[in-house]
Each structure stands twice: as structure tokens, then as C-alpha cells.
Amino acid sequence: MTLYRMGSADFKIGVACMQGFRNEMEDAHIVVLNGVHHPNAGYFGVLDGHRGSTASRWFSENVVPALDRLPQFTSDEIQKTMIQLDIQYLSETNDMNSGTTAIFCILEKLDQPKDDNHFRATIINLGDSKFYIGKVGSPSFSSLTHDHKPTNDVERERIEAAGGCVLRGRVDSFLSVARALGDHQYKTRKDLPPEKQKIIAVPDVSTVLIGPSDYLVLCCDGILEPEHVANGGSGIFNFLHSKLQASEDTAEVLSELIQHLLQNGSKDNMTAMLIELKDGSHYNLGKEFIPGEYYGEFGNSTYVDAYKSSCEREGKTVEQARELWGSRRDLILNRKK
């Protein structure tokens, strides 16, 4: 698992990422505390890649510069920008296979706060990643996104009109989302515009005013995978409420959440981001790699390769990771005494 602790005068951000049981880490995330052209705006996102990490990595590096060049964050301009980026991705990578869902949030500090709302949040959603608003000191929450599933009537109609089909809840019996960046093997109809292809890069865009009594959670669908634990999100926020009452280390709280979900059956990559709307300058501590326990002696070569790749991604050898795990295990055991 990798934790990120970041902050500014306006935001305190914790991120936790885990490869889990997958062979590759296909998630990516974005934290840009201030834009170049919009210095009063922060950019945040979680991308959940599939068929490799090529798409999620590319878009995590290229989305913010494109959005930051916009004079205003209108729905039309954001949707046009996403379509243009999607075309640019194919041109630069020539990759037809890799794709990614995405949830992005632009947080603009208001010159004149309205009531107790100091920020405007613009939410950009493609696929089935999640955006939630929680209440400080309460387990209550609201969801501001809906999943773009192929079984939705509007998505199915477009997919079938483009020559595709929906089988077993998937586009052409394979892809479980109807909107995504990349996935250009589903965008090959030369006679159709980008917004009419089987899979489209047209996001839902919404805005909401928020203030210090709110906090934001962006996450991939792996966080909701063990449904008996997540319970539509309520299980997640009950867990967060309980842990945040006792700790101000949001990244550590998210790591406990992800470990809890792993132990209860999640098999996916998992990434969660929590944004508090307060001074986080003291929290700008950077990255921490926390390896899991090593079970390579049981002879599962797939597990060994996945563990090794997760270590290499963080610049560590398996031996160094095992030493780190041992130190952390001893610390946890001492806390319990």
C-alpha cells in the first residue's frame, strides 16, 4: 500500500492506494493544489484503469493542463476537452486497448463565500468511480455521481445504434462501463462522431457549493466491491466517521479502510482520496510505502510477480519491503500491548 499526505492553506488531502490481488496496479490519481492559470483552483482525481495502466497513467498526467487552460469550467467546454484529450491519447500512444474510468473534481475558492460555502466543486464523472460528500463529525453522506452502466437505457440505445450489444451487463460481453477514456477498440466507427460510439468519453458534469463542514471522498469502484461491508457507501462512511473521531491522519485512516475491505473480500485495485476543506499546510508530508506481508514461500508465482512489481514501482526490492513490513508489524503489536 502507498499513502500520500498533501496539503495547502485551503486543503488537507490523504490518499491510500493498494494493488490488492491484481497482477498490476492500474489505478492512478491526481492532486494539484493550485492551477497555473487558475491559482484559486485545485484539481483532484481518481482513475481506475483496465487492460493495463497505460490509459490511467497518461490521463493522470494530461487532464489537469488541459482543464487549467479553460477560461471557465462550463459543462460544454469540459466535455469538449475530454473528447479532444481522448483523441489525443490515441494519436500519441496508438493504443487501442487500455482504458480508464475517471472521477475528477475542480475545487474553486470563492471570492465571496455564500453562507458557509467557501468553494465551488465541479465534478466530472466517466464510468463507475465515485464522488461523495461527507459531513464532519457525522456518518451522513451524499453521492453526487451515478454509474455509466451498459444496462442503462440511454447507454444501451447508443451502444446498439453503433453496432454493439449488451450481454451479461457488458458492452460486447466484455466491458462493464459504457463511458471511459481510451478503449479505442470500441470507438472505430468512422461514420459516427465521438459522442455516438459504443464507448464514449463524454462525462457527466455537475457543480455544488461546499464549505468547512463538508469533506470529499473520491474512490474507485474497488472500494465498494465487498457489498456486505460497503453497503452502498453507508458502511464506508460509518467506518470513516469512527476512525476520524480518533485520528487526524486521514491517509492512515484510509489505509485502515482499505485493509478492512481487503480482509472482507475486495479483490480489485483500491484507491481512495479524502479532501478536507481546511488548512493542511502542516500535512504536506509526501509519500509513504507500506508493503504487505510476504507469502512467497507458498510458491504462487503470480503472487510473487505481483508483489515484486508493486515493490519495484516504489523503488524497493522484495527484501527491503519485507524489512519494512517487519518493522511495521512490530509497531502494531507494541501498540496492542
C-alpha positions as CSV (number, residue, x, y, z in Angstrom):
1,M,0.0,0.0,0.0
2,T,1.1,3.6,-0.7
3,L,0.0,6.6,1.3
4,Y,0.1,10.2,0.2
5,R,-0.2,13.2,2.6
6,M,-0.6,16.6,1.0
7,G,-1.9,20.0,2.0
8,S,-2.1,23.7,1.4
9,A,-3.7,26.7,3.1
10,D,-7.0,25.5,1.7
11,F,-6.9,21.7,1.5
12,K,-5.8,18.7,3.6
13,I,-5.6,15.6,1.4
14,G,-5.0,12.0,2.2
15,V,-4.7,9.2,-0.4
16,A,-4.3,5.5,0.0
17,C,-3.7,3.1,-2.9
18,M,-3.4,-0.7,-2.9
19,Q,-2.7,-3.2,-5.7
20,G,-4.6,-5.9,-3.8
21,F,-4.9,-9.3,-5.5
22,R,-4.5,-7.9,-9.1
23,N,-1.3,-8.7,-11.1
24,E,-0.9,-5.0,-11.9
25,M,-1.7,-1.6,-10.3
26,E,-3.9,0.0,-12.9
27,D,-5.2,2.9,-10.7
28,A,-3.8,6.4,-10.8
29,H,-4.7,9.6,-9.0
30,I,-4.3,13.4,-9.3
31,V,-3.6,16.0,-6.7
32,V,-2.7,19.5,-8.0
33,L,-3.2,22.1,-5.2
34,N,-3.2,25.2,-7.4
35,G,-3.6,25.6,-11.1
36,V,-1.2,27.7,-13.3
37,H,-4.0,29.7,-15.0
38,H,-6.5,29.2,-12.1
39,P,-4.4,29.7,-8.9
40,N,-7.5,29.7,-6.8
41,A,-8.5,26.2,-8.1
42,G,-7.3,22.8,-7.0
43,Y,-7.6,19.7,-9.2
44,F,-8.2,16.2,-7.9
45,G,-9.0,12.8,-9.4
46,V,-9.0,9.0,-9.2
47,L,-8.6,6.9,-12.4
48,D,-9.5,3.2,-12.5
49,G,-7.7,1.7,-15.4
50,H,-8.4,-1.6,-17.2
51,R,-6.5,-3.7,-19.7
52,G,-3.3,-2.2,-18.3
53,S,-2.2,1.1,-16.8
54,T,-1.3,2.9,-20.0
55,A,-4.6,5.0,-20.2
56,S,-4.9,5.8,-16.5
57,R,-1.2,7.0,-16.3
58,W,-1.5,9.1,-19.5
59,F,-4.7,10.8,-18.5
60,S,-3.5,11.4,-14.9
61,E,-0.6,13.4,-16.5
62,N,-2.6,15.3,-19.2
63,V,-6.0,16.1,-17.8
64,V,-5.1,18.9,-15.5
65,P,-3.1,21.0,-18.0
66,A,-6.0,20.7,-20.5
67,L,-8.6,21.7,-17.9
68,D,-6.5,24.5,-16.4
69,R,-6.3,26.2,-19.9
70,L,-10.1,26.6,-20.0
71,P,-11.3,30.2,-19.3
72,Q,-14.3,28.9,-17.4
73,F,-15.3,25.4,-16.2
74,T,-18.6,25.1,-18.1
75,S,-20.1,21.7,-18.9
76,D,-19.8,22.2,-22.6
77,E,-16.1,23.1,-22.5
78,I,-15.2,20.3,-20.1
79,Q,-17.0,17.7,-22.3
80,K,-15.2,19.1,-25.4
81,T,-11.9,19.0,-23.6
82,M,-12.4,15.3,-22.6
83,I,-13.3,14.3,-26.1
84,Q,-10.2,16.1,-27.5
85,L,-7.9,14.5,-24.9
86,D,-9.3,11.1,-25.8
87,I,-8.5,11.7,-29.5
88,Q,-5.0,13.0,-28.5
89,Y,-4.4,9.9,-26.4
90,L,-4.9,7.6,-29.4
91,S,-2.7,9.8,-31.6
92,E,0.2,9.9,-29.1
93,T,0.1,6.3,-27.9
94,N,-1.6,4.3,-30.8
95,D,-3.1,2.2,-28.0
96,M,-6.5,0.7,-28.9
97,N,-6.9,-1.5,-25.8
98,S,-6.2,0.2,-22.5
99,G,-8.9,2.4,-21.0
100,T,-9.9,4.0,-17.7
101,T,-12.8,5.3,-15.8
102,A,-12.3,8.6,-14.0
103,I,-13.7,10.9,-11.4
104,F,-12.3,14.4,-11.3
105,C,-13.1,17.4,-9.1
106,I,-12.1,21.0,-9.5
107,L,-12.3,23.0,-6.3
108,E,-12.5,26.8,-6.8
109,K,-12.2,29.1,-3.8
110,L,-15.0,31.7,-4.0
111,D,-14.1,35.4,-3.8
112,Q,-17.2,36.0,-1.8
113,P,-18.4,32.9,0.2
114,K,-22.1,32.2,0.1
115,D,-23.5,31.4,3.5
116,D,-20.9,28.9,4.9
117,N,-19.9,27.7,1.4
118,H,-16.3,28.7,0.5
119,F,-15.8,26.5,-2.5
120,R,-17.4,25.6,-5.8
121,A,-16.9,21.9,-6.6
122,T,-17.1,20.9,-10.3
123,I,-17.5,17.1,-10.6
124,I,-16.5,15.3,-13.8
125,N,-17.6,11.6,-14.0
126,L,-16.8,8.9,-16.6
127,G,-17.6,5.3,-15.8
128,D,-18.2,3.9,-12.3
129,S,-15.8,5.6,-9.9
130,K,-17.4,7.5,-7.0
131,F,-17.7,11.0,-5.6
132,Y,-19.1,11.5,-2.1
133,I,-19.7,14.5,0.2
134,G,-19.4,13.6,3.9
135,K,-20.2,15.7,6.9
136,V,-17.6,16.5,9.5
137,G,-18.5,14.8,12.8
138,S,-21.2,12.7,11.3
139,P,-21.6,9.4,9.4
140,S,-24.0,11.0,6.9
141,F,-23.0,11.4,3.3
142,S,-24.4,12.1,-0.2
143,S,-23.4,10.6,-3.6
144,L,-23.0,13.0,-6.5
145,T,-22.4,10.5,-9.3
146,H,-24.2,7.7,-11.0
147,D,-22.6,4.8,-12.8
148,H,-22.5,4.7,-16.6
149,K,-23.5,1.1,-16.9
150,P,-24.3,-0.5,-20.3
151,T,-27.7,-1.7,-19.0
152,N,-28.9,1.9,-18.6
153,D,-31.4,2.7,-21.3
154,V,-29.6,5.7,-22.8
155,E,-26.3,3.8,-22.9
156,R,-27.8,0.6,-24.3
157,E,-29.6,2.6,-27.1
158,R,-26.3,4.3,-28.1
159,I,-24.3,1.0,-28.0
160,E,-26.7,-0.9,-30.1
161,A,-27.1,2.0,-32.6
162,A,-23.3,1.9,-33.0
163,G,-23.4,-1.8,-33.9
164,G,-22.6,-3.2,-30.4
165,C,-24.6,-5.3,-28.0
166,V,-25.0,-5.6,-24.2
167,L,-24.6,-9.2,-23.0
168,R,-24.3,-10.1,-19.3
169,G,-24.4,-6.5,-18.4
170,R,-21.3,-5.7,-20.5
171,V,-20.5,-3.9,-23.8
172,D,-20.0,-6.7,-26.4
173,S,-20.0,-9.1,-23.4
174,F,-16.6,-7.6,-22.2
175,L,-16.5,-4.1,-20.8
176,S,-18.6,-3.3,-17.7
177,V,-18.8,0.5,-18.3
178,A,-20.4,2.5,-21.1
179,R,-18.2,5.6,-20.8
180,A,-14.5,5.7,-20.4
181,L,-11.3,7.4,-21.6
182,G,-9.3,5.2,-24.0
183,D,-10.8,1.9,-25.0
184,H,-10.5,2.9,-28.7
185,Q,-11.3,-0.6,-30.0
186,Y,-14.9,0.4,-29.1
187,K,-14.6,3.8,-31.0
188,T,-13.8,2.7,-34.5
189,R,-16.9,3.8,-36.4
190,K,-15.6,6.4,-38.9
191,D,-19.2,7.4,-39.8
192,L,-20.1,8.3,-36.2
193,P,-18.9,11.3,-34.1
194,P,-17.1,10.6,-30.8
195,E,-20.3,11.0,-28.7
196,K,-22.1,8.3,-30.8
197,Q,-19.5,5.5,-30.5
198,K,-20.2,2.3,-28.4
199,I,-18.0,3.7,-25.6
200,I,-17.8,7.5,-25.3
201,A,-15.6,9.9,-23.4
202,V,-18.4,12.4,-22.7
203,P,-18.5,12.9,-18.9
204,D,-21.4,14.0,-16.7
205,V,-20.5,17.4,-15.2
206,S,-22.2,18.9,-12.1
207,T,-21.4,21.6,-9.6
208,V,-22.1,22.1,-5.9
209,L,-21.2,24.7,-3.3
210,I,-19.4,23.3,-0.2
211,G,-17.8,24.5,3.0
212,P,-15.6,23.6,6.0
213,S,-18.4,21.3,7.4
214,D,-18.0,19.1,4.4
215,Y,-15.3,16.7,3.3
216,L,-15.0,14.9,0.0
217,V,-14.2,11.3,-0.9
218,L,-13.1,10.2,-4.4
219,C,-12.6,6.5,-5.0
220,C,-12.6,3.7,-7.5
221,D,-15.3,1.0,-7.5
222,G,-13.0,-1.5,-5.8
223,I,-13.7,0.4,-2.5
224,L,-17.4,-0.6,-2.9
225,E,-16.6,-4.2,-4.0
226,P,-17.4,-6.1,-0.8
227,E,-21.1,-5.0,-0.9
228,H,-21.9,-6.6,2.5
229,V,-19.3,-4.2,4.0
230,A,-19.7,-1.1,1.8
231,N,-23.5,-1.3,1.9
232,G,-23.9,1.3,-0.8
233,G,-21.5,3.7,0.8
234,S,-23.0,3.8,4.3
235,G,-20.6,1.1,5.6
236,I,-17.7,3.2,4.3
237,F,-18.8,6.4,6.0
238,N,-19.6,4.7,9.3
239,F,-16.1,3.4,9.3
240,L,-14.6,6.8,8.3
241,H,-16.7,8.6,11.0
242,S,-15.5,6.2,13.7
243,K,-11.8,6.4,12.7
244,L,-11.7,10.2,12.1
245,Q,-13.1,10.8,15.6
246,A,-9.8,9.3,16.9
247,S,-7.3,10.4,14.3
248,E,-6.4,13.4,12.2
249,D,-4.1,11.4,9.9
250,T,-6.6,10.9,7.0
251,A,-4.1,8.9,4.9
252,E,-3.7,6.4,7.7
253,V,-7.5,6.2,8.2
254,L,-7.9,5.4,4.5
255,S,-5.2,2.8,4.8
256,E,-7.2,1.1,7.6
257,L,-10.3,1.3,5.5
258,I,-8.6,-0.4,2.5
259,Q,-7.1,-3.1,4.7
260,H,-10.6,-3.7,6.2
261,L,-12.0,-4.0,2.7
262,L,-9.2,-6.4,1.6
263,Q,-9.9,-8.6,4.6
264,N,-13.6,-8.7,3.8
265,G,-13.2,-9.8,0.2
266,S,-12.2,-7.0,-2.1
267,K,-10.0,-8.4,-4.9
268,D,-9.6,-5.2,-7.0
269,N,-7.1,-2.4,-7.0
270,M,-8.2,0.1,-4.5
271,T,-7.6,3.9,-4.4
272,A,-9.4,6.4,-2.1
273,M,-8.8,10.1,-1.6
274,L,-10.2,12.2,1.2
275,I,-10.2,16.0,1.0
276,E,-10.8,18.2,4.0
277,L,-11.5,21.9,3.4
278,K,-9.2,23.4,5.9
279,D,-5.6,24.5,6.4
280,G,-3.4,21.4,5.6
281,S,-0.1,23.1,5.3
282,H,1.3,21.1,8.2
283,Y,0.2,17.9,6.5
284,N,2.2,18.2,3.3
285,L,4.4,15.2,4.2
286,G,4.6,13.4,0.9
287,K,4.6,9.7,0.1
288,E,4.9,6.6,2.3
289,F,5.2,3.0,1.1
290,I,3.7,0.3,3.4
291,P,4.3,-3.2,2.0
292,G,2.0,-6.0,2.9
293,E,3.1,-9.3,4.4
294,Y,5.0,-11.5,2.0
295,Y,3.7,-15.0,1.3
296,G,6.1,-16.0,-1.5
297,E,7.2,-19.2,0.3
298,F,3.9,-20.8,-0.6
299,G,5.0,-20.9,-4.2
300,N,2.3,-18.9,-6.0
301,S,4.3,-17.4,-8.9
302,T,1.6,-14.9,-9.8
303,Y,1.5,-13.5,-6.3
304,V,5.3,-13.3,-6.2
305,D,5.4,-11.4,-9.5
306,A,2.7,-9.0,-8.4
307,Y,4.4,-8.4,-5.0
308,K,7.7,-7.8,-6.8
309,S,6.2,-5.3,-9.3
310,S,4.5,-3.4,-6.5
311,C,7.8,-3.0,-4.8
312,E,9.7,-2.0,-7.9
313,R,7.1,0.7,-8.6
314,E,8.1,2.2,-5.3
315,G,11.8,1.8,-5.9
316,K,12.2,-1.1,-3.4
317,T,13.4,-4.7,-3.6
318,V,11.3,-7.5,-2.1
319,E,13.9,-7.8,0.7
320,Q,13.6,-4.2,1.6
321,A,9.8,-4.4,1.6
322,R,9.9,-7.4,3.9
323,E,12.1,-5.4,6.3
324,L,9.7,-2.5,6.2
325,W,6.8,-4.9,6.8
326,G,8.6,-6.4,9.8
327,S,9.2,-3.0,11.4
328,R,5.5,-2.0,10.9
329,R,4.3,-5.3,12.3
330,D,6.3,-4.9,15.4
331,L,5.0,-1.3,15.8
332,I,1.4,-2.6,15.5
333,L,2.0,-5.4,18.0
334,N,3.6,-3.0,20.5
335,R,0.5,-0.6,20.2
336,K,-1.7,-3.5,21.2
337,K,0.2,-4.4,24.4
